[in-house]
Amino acid sequence: MVTIGLDAHLKTSTMTVLDSNGKKLTRKKIENDPDKLLKFIRQFPGEKQLAIETCYNWPVFHELYKNEVNQFHLLHAKKLRSVIESQAKYDGNDSDEIAYLIHSGRPLVHSHVADLDTRCFRRLLRARVSFSLDITRIKNQIHAIINAHTFYSQRPTNFKSIFCKRGLKYIKSLEIPEQERFIIDKYLDKMNELERRRDEFDEYIDHIDFHADDLKWLQTVPGLKGGKLLKYIILSEIDNVNRFRHARALAAYAGLIPKEHSSGDKNRKGHLRTECNHFLRWAVLELVLPAIRVDKGLRQNYQDIKERKNNSSAARIATARALLQAIYCVLKERRPYRMTQAVNRG
């Protein structure tokens, strides 16, 4: 089998080709033109395997080559970097190293290759989430300006959110410097525009059917009976639950387990993992509060952790981890969610 290592960039790519014995046949830098890229790879007859590391434009290479090669390897870029770290850093060296590693059969961390529809749907949902995050950032900026000029105790008590109708009237009635007033007015204009765009996304997403069979089971999870956004984010980011060996692997993928530094009889655990799927983690953390309103056992466990650790964030993370592990079982076993039994800690 011919092995091809591909180091991709925006305008050009470098490919190293090895024969079945691991002997280098050629290495060439090619312009990223589909016809030229296909012409190069088609000159090598027989079975072929191609490897590329994760980068922003790997999907276009996947779509171009998926029917041209027998095996397509998508290598985890951060994990690969520690393997091929070299003092001689240049494109040819990278493509050589990728080709030799794949040919050697050395165990490497591969990234999951979702199909085109799933990748497009993920991008749609992530764009929708970005609107919500932008709105939150604007609200925080407005809060910061208001808090710089008034005390919280001076606010009226006839509204809970400062961005409801009564809250907005209060904002407009505040006596603040002209420059600060100008900033708030522009922030409010931008917030209204973003909310309108967000609603357009929601309307568009609402008419999409995605993984209907899995959706049937997932919506039995407390907090997921209503809108589609969180359900679809969870489904699209997991994609195929069978790619995870167990529930803890899925929790690690979502970054809901802590970093661990253990040696000998010392066991040290730190903050949550940073190398993870941040969108999946965001969705499951958002799910916690609506879920504990429905599942009494889950709510009791949440309260127990919160009181024991005197930390609502720790309780939320632990509950999110339990929810994601339950979601794993629901999707893996294709069964309805089972309400949580409260843990009696005596």
N, C-alpha and C positions, 0 to 999 in steps of 0.2 A: 504494500500500500504506500502511495506517495503521501508525504507529510508536508504541509505548507504552513509556515508561520507568517502571520500578517501583522505588521505594525502600521496602524491606520492614522492618518492625519487629515486635515481638511482638504488640501489640494493634491497631495500625493500620498502614496502608500508604498511601503517596502515589503517585498515578499521573499522569503527564503524557502527553497524547495529541497527536500531530502528524498532519496530513494528508499526502497524497503529495507536496505541495509544501514541506513543512517548516513550515507554519503551525500554531501552537498552537491546537488546538481546545478543550481544557479541561485543567485540573489539579484533582484532587480528592483529599482525604484520606478514606479509607474504612476502616471497621471491618473487621478480619480475620474476616469471616464468609463462608463459601463462597458462599452465595446472593447476598449483596450484591456480592461480588467478580465473580461470573459475570454478574450483571445489568448491572454497569457496563460490562464489556468487550463484551458482546453487543449493546450499543446502537450499535456502530460496524460497519456492514456491510462486506463485501468482505474482501480479504486483509489479514492483520494480522501484525506481528512485535512480539515483546515482549522486552525486555531487563531483566535483573536482575543485580546483583552477587552474588558468593558470600557467603553468610551462613549461620548455623546452621539457618535454617528455609527456605532456598531449595527443598529437595526438595518441601515440601508445596505450594508455588506451581507447581512444575513438573508435579506430578501433576494439579493442578487445571486448568492451562491448556494442557497439551501437545496436547489435541485441539481447543482453541479457537483456536489461532494457527497460522499457516503456518510461522513461524520462531520458535524460542525461543533467545535468546542468554544464556548464562551467562558473565558477565564476571569476570575475575580481579580480586578486590577490591583487592589491594595494588598491582597494576599500574594499575588504574583510578584509584586515589587520586592518583597522581602526575600524571595527565592532567587531572582535574577539581579539583585543589587550588584552593581559593578562600577569600578572606577572609570571604565571606558563606556560612557553613555552616548550612544548615537543610534539612529534608526536601524541601521543594518545589524548592529549587535543585538538589539531588541528582537528583531524578527528571527535571527539565528537562535537566540536563547529559547524563544517560544517554540520554534520548530523542534529543537533538540529535546526539550522537556516533554513535549507531546509524544515524540517518537520513542523516548525512553520508557514510556508507560509509568512514569513517576506519578504518584497520587497528588493531584492538584485540586484546589478549590474551584469548582465550576459555578458559574452563575446560571440561574434558571432562565431559559429562553421561552418567554410567553409568546403566544401567537399574535399576529398583527392586530386582530380585533381587540384583544385584551390590552395590548400596549397602547392603542389609540384611546380606548376607554379609560385606562389609567390616567393618561395625560389630560383627558377631559375632566375627570374628577379632581385631579391635583390642581388644575387651573381654577376649578370651582372653590376648592379649599383656600387657595391663595387670596381670593376675594374676601373671604371671611377673615383671614388673618390681617389683611390690609385694613379692613373696617375696624378690627380690634385695635390695631396700632393707632389709627386716627382717634378713636375714642380715648385711648390712653393719653394721647397728646392734649386733647381737650380737657380731660380730667386734671392733667398737670397744670395747665394754665389757670383753671378755676381754683384749684387748691392753693395756688400761689397768691390768691387775692381774697379768699374767704375761708373760714373755718367750717368744718363739716357740720358742726352743731348749729350753724346759721342757716342751713338749708331747710326749706319747708318739708313737712312730714307727710304731705298728701300725695307723694309719689315714691316708688321704689327705685326706678331707673331714671337717671338724669336725661336719658335719650327718649323717654316716652313723650307724649304730647305736652303734659304738664311740665315735665323736666325741661323740654326745649323752650317753653315759654319762660321758665325761670332763667335759663341761660341767656336768652335775649334781654331779660330785664336787669341783668347784672350791670353794675357800674364798674367798668374796668377801663384801663387806658385804651386809647383809640387804636394803637398798633396791635394790641392783644385782641381787641374786638375784630379787627380786620382778619387776623389769623384764624380765629374761631369761625368766623363766617365762611372763609374759604375752606376750612376743614369740613364744616357741615355740608357745604356744596359738594365736596368730593365724596363725602360719606354717602350722601343721597344718590349720587351717580353710581357708586360702587354697589350699593344695595339694589339699585335697579338692574345693573348688569348681573348681579348674583341671582336675582329672581329669574332672569332670562335663562341662566344656566339651569336652575332648578326645573323650569318648565320644559326645557329641552331634555334633561336627564329623565324626567318623569315619563317620557314616552318611549324609553329604551327598555327592552327586555334583555337581561344578561344572566346567564347561568340559571335559568328558571327552576331547574330541578334542585340545585343547591339552595336557591333563594327560598324555596318552600320550607326547607328544614331550618334555615338560618333565622327566618322571621319568627320562629317559636322561642328564640332567645329573648328574655325580658329586655325591653327598651328598643327592640328592633321591629316592632309590629307596625309602626307608623311609616314615616318618610323613607325614601330610598337611599339617601346619600350615604349614611353610615353603613348600611347593608352592602351597598355596591362597592364602597371603598374596601371593606373587609374582604368581600368575595374576590375583587379584582387583584388586590395585593397578595392574597394567599394563592389565588389562581387554581392550583391543584394541591389539595391538602395532602395527597399521598406522597408528595415530594419531601415531607417532613417525617422523620423516623418515629417521633413521638411528640406529645403535647409540649414538653419542655423545649424541644427544638424550635417549635413555632413561637413559643414565648421568647426564646433567645433571638429569633429573627426579628421580632417586634421590639427588642431592646427592653423587655420587661423583667429581666433578671440582672442582678448586679455583676459588676466585674469581680473577678476572683483572683487573688494572689496567694496561693497556698504552697507551702514548702515544709516537708517534715510534719511536725505536730502543730504547726502554725497554720491557721486558716483565716485569711483576711479577705473581707468582702468590702467593696467600695461602692461608688455611685453606679447608676444604670449604664449599661453599655451604650456607647455612642455610635458604633458601627452597626447600624440596624436599619430597618424599614421605618422611617420616621412617620410616614403617612398612616401605616397600620397602627403604630403606637398611638398616634393622635386620635384615630377613630375609636380605638378601644377605651382610651382614657375618657373620651367624650361620652362613651356609652355607660360609664359607671353610675352616674347620678340617676339617669332614667331607669337603669336596671335595678338599683336597690329600692326604688319606689315600688317595684312590682314583686321582687323576690324577697320575702321576709327573712329567710335564712341568710341570704347574701347581705341584707341590710344589717342583721345582727352581727355577723362576722366583721363587717365594715366598722360598726360602732365599737366592737371589742378591740380591734386593732388600733383604732383611733384613740381610745381611752388608755390602752396599755402603753402605747408609744407616745401619747400626747402629740400626735402628728397626723393631721388629716391627709397630707400628701402621701405618707407611707401607707395609710389605709387605702387610699385611692389606687396606688400602684399595685398593692397586694390583691385588691379586688379585681382590677383590670387583668392581672395575671390569671386569676381564677376563672374569670369570664372567658379569656382567650383559650384556656385549656378546655373549658366546657364547649366552646365553639369548635375546637378541634374534634372532640368526640362526636358532636352533632353532625359535622360534615363527614367525618371518617366512617361513622357507623350508620349514617343516614337515618337518624331517629330524632324525635322531638327533644327539646331541652327538658331536663329534670330539675325541678326546684331544689335549691341548696338546703342542706340540713345545717342548722346552726351548730357550731362547735362548742361543746360545754367544757369550759376550762376550769371548772371547779371554783 
